[in-house]
Amino acid sequence: MRDSRKNGKRRDLCKATRRWQSFTAYDLYEKDHPRPPFFVKDGNGWHRNPEWDCWDHEKDRWVREHFGLTYETCGMGPIPSDFRREQNRLQRCREKAALRKAEQSGDFDGLIIPKPRRSIRWLYW
């Protein structure tokens, strides 16, 4: 998107926030309103800072008012089906390769079917 006044590119913070790219609307809020510490120390030890909760809620409210977004709407969302199918296809290929290897060597007693190494959600994110 071009900005005709400045004759240059204008950052689309709404789109960047949805995709969690480089500079987001949440970063803009944190520049204007510094983050308070999460824990504070008093005479009895360390306790959770109630100001941090207020700051966090205010951050979501500010971004929703200015850009129409919240953390829930710009979160990562579900895993695309084509990625899931690709990973399932790879897993089936590994299983078939293990069966083929066991058949060629004739050693079905030592056959180990490979399990998925990591969860699909871990692989995607």
N, C-alpha and C positions, 0 to 999 in steps of 0.2 A: 504494500500500500504506500503510495507516495503522498507526501505532505506538500501541497502546492505553495504554502507560505514559505517553507524553509528550503524547498526544492531538494529534498532528501528523503530517505526512508524514515517512516515513523514506526516505532515499535508498537505492535499490537499486543498489549499486555493481556488482554482477555484470552487470545489464542495461546500465547506463551504460557499463561498460567494453567490452561487446560492441559497442555502437553508437558508441563513442568520443564520448559526450556529455560536456558540461561537466566534472564532477568524476568521475574514475575511480579504480579501485583502484591504478593506477600512481601517480597523484597522491598518494594516501594514503601509499604507501611513500616517495615522495620527500620528504614532509613530515617523516617520522620519521628517514629516513636521507639526509642531504644528498648531492648528487651530487659526486663528486670531479672534479677537472679532467681533461679528455681527454688533454691533452699536458702534460708536465712538462719543465722546463729543467734540465739539469745542465751539467757542464763541457764536454761535447762538442756541446751544442746541444739542440734540442727533440726529445723522444722520446715515444712513446705511453705513457700511464700504465697499468701493469698492474693497478692498483687499480680503474681504471674498468671493466675487463672483469669483475673479481670482483663489483663493485657491480651491474653489469648482469645477470649471471647470477643473483646473489642476489635481485635484484628480481623476475625471472621466477619463481624458485622460491618466493618469499614470496607472490606473488599466486596462484600455482597452489595452494599449501597452504591459504591463507585463503579463496579464492573459487572454486577449481577452474577457473581460466582461465589461459591463456597468451597470448602475443602472437599466435600462429598462430590460436587459436580465436576471438579477437575482432578479427581483421583485417578488412579491407573485403570480402573474398570476391569471388565472380564478379559480373559485370555482369548485372542483371536482363534477361530476354529482352524484356520490353515496352519498356524504354528502347532496347535495340538495334534492335528493329523500328521504333520511332518515328524513330530517326535514319536508318535505311535508307529509310524512306518519304519523309523530308524530302529525302534525297539524290536519290532517283528523281524527285521533283517538280522539283528544280532542273535535273536533266538534261532532263526533258521540256519545261520552260519554255525552256531554251536551244534545243532543237530547234524548238519552236513559233515562237520569235522568228526563228530562221534561215529557217524556211519562209515566214514572213510577209514578211520582207525580201528573200527570194530570194538571200541571200548565204551559200551553203554553204561557200565557200572560207574565210571568216573565222569558221567555227563553232568554238567552244571549249567542250568539255564540262567543266563545273565539277567539280573534284576535291573530295573531302572536305577541309575546312579543317584539322581536327585528328583525332587518333585517337579512337575511341569510348571508350577507357579515360580519356583526358585529359578528355573532355567529362563523363564520369560522375563522376570524382573532383573 
